[in-house]
Amino acid sequence: MSEQRLYYIDLKKSRTFLKCIQFCGDENFKLMFEAPLDISLSDSGFKLVNFGCGYLQDQEKLPKYPSLCVFTNRTGSLCVCYSPKFDSWEQITYSVFYFHKGYSKTFTAALGSAHSRVTKGITFLNLEYYIAVYLPGHFFHLLNIQHPDLICHSLFLTGSNDVINTLPHSPLHSLSGSLVLDWCSGKLYRVFLSQSCLLQFLWHARPDWEKMALLHCLLACGRDPQFVEAKIIQWISENISACYSFDPIQEFIIASSYWSIYPETSNMDTLLPYSSVLTWNTEIPGITLVTEEIMLPLMKVHNFKSYWEKLNANLDYVKYSKTHLHYNNNVVRREWHSLISEEKTGKSRSKVYVRNILDNAVKVISNLEARNLVSEPRLTPLFQEEDNHQRLLVGLMVSELKDHLLRHLQGVEKKKIEQMVLDYSSKLLDLICRILETSWRKHHLHPWVLHFNRRASAAEFAVFHIMTRILEATSSLFLPLPPGFHTLHTILGVHCLPLHNLLHYIDNGVLLLTETAVTRLMKDLDNTEKNEKLKFSIIVRLPPLIGQKICRLWDHPMSSNIISRNHVKRLLQNYKKQPQSSVIDKSSFSVEFLPLNYFIETLTDIESSNQALYGFEGHDNVDAKFVEEAALKHTTMLLGL
């Protein structure tokens, strides 16, 4: 009883107002709001809203009368759909007032042939997050009422189409709770979007706007989210290069992560991104759209509950929010680069701060693993190494997202917000893993792909390609990747790419050299001329700290040369020349090469100081003698002796 409402039109001095009465359990009622409508309804011949034609009314006269419906849903949306009487057989116009967004959209749809007369009235159906608008035999529109900003998030079908041809021709009238009334039979039906039909249509969709709209519709209205996501991932893997206006991986990750926690609380659509596309300028054939700002409803009560509380929150957001509150990773990007830069220069942030960030990542990964206990074990070798850089990125995103939601979700418990953040971050990583897992299983890859001493297969090329597309999709949004992703990507890159292409990918940041990947490379490959060239090209591109460790794994004069250079550089970094005898004791040297003798003697003197020994603690087996031997071997190699 508390949810029974009556909407009606009040005509005041040639102005049209929509009003709503809420009926209460104690047989009282309240006027909840009034909202001006920029439409003309004088002498229209009808009084009440959401009541259609009478059963005995001549159906041929339906197009001559305007129709108006009011739709709401549990998220606090308020939409008014209005179709004026037809004045042309070539096109039809209708308007939707999105009061919860503060604007209206007027759609003009081409009907095709001027000879195809319209004998049925336009139908509006409430489908929770969508409104279906259709004219049998002419068009079917599925309007996104949660995110109506961009036209690409709604579906528009016109002309001869299998979907349009299957629409019921008898007049239907939408009621609450996705119920519809068939005026001819007097039967009630519950209407929902068919998951299987939407998936089938996605596979056959050609224009990018249809693919985009169907992807969002499936994620919002799919009855089995895990099944729908699996099917979309399969579609993405088969159509990875078929979308030109948007990145399907990027759009899927953002939209699916959003919908995974959307039901947890209201106003989530104002705080989290639901699409990777910010603007859409491509026109949709047969559709003309005009967007206008409208006056917001004037609320007549001050204490709100249930639906009215959510509607009022939406109206307040439209009135008072000057900028978009959608979360982004810009702060995370700056902080992450700062931490990595400090690591390279030897500086270090507070250990407590870094430990808290890494603890956030541990919670996300634990949450992800707990969710996947009942699913099939993963074949992809992810989460098998520390990968502190990606763990820092995960932890920073958790910290920043939590602060963002705490600032704007007033009245929501801190523990609930923390869990939402963990679920959101876990979902994001899980989707990336599942995209890669699907490709891995499709191409029947095995664990031996991680070894370098073998030739690449066509399957590895395919998986490397999709990993590169995943990296491209996440990089522009600065999203974290599962720990181990870069190691696997680099290993496949070494398998699949010629050396010059491989180095180009590394130099441009597409492939990141991880310690795990390079260690495996040094151990697996022998010292043939081709492999020596590869190893040396990799080593000189490593960060200094990792390069020092890796060089010790490669028993080769070139590696000894690099180690020696690094050792000499450290020793001489703060060296101040001391006066000493100009006479060198030649008896202590086995080689008659005075410049080298003098240099080795200098290094020996520096190493003999306690301070120097302390400064280079841990560099065992690297001393002046090692440098001398490396120099001689390198000289011998250069002279071809």
Disulfide bonds with the S-S distance in Angstrom:
none
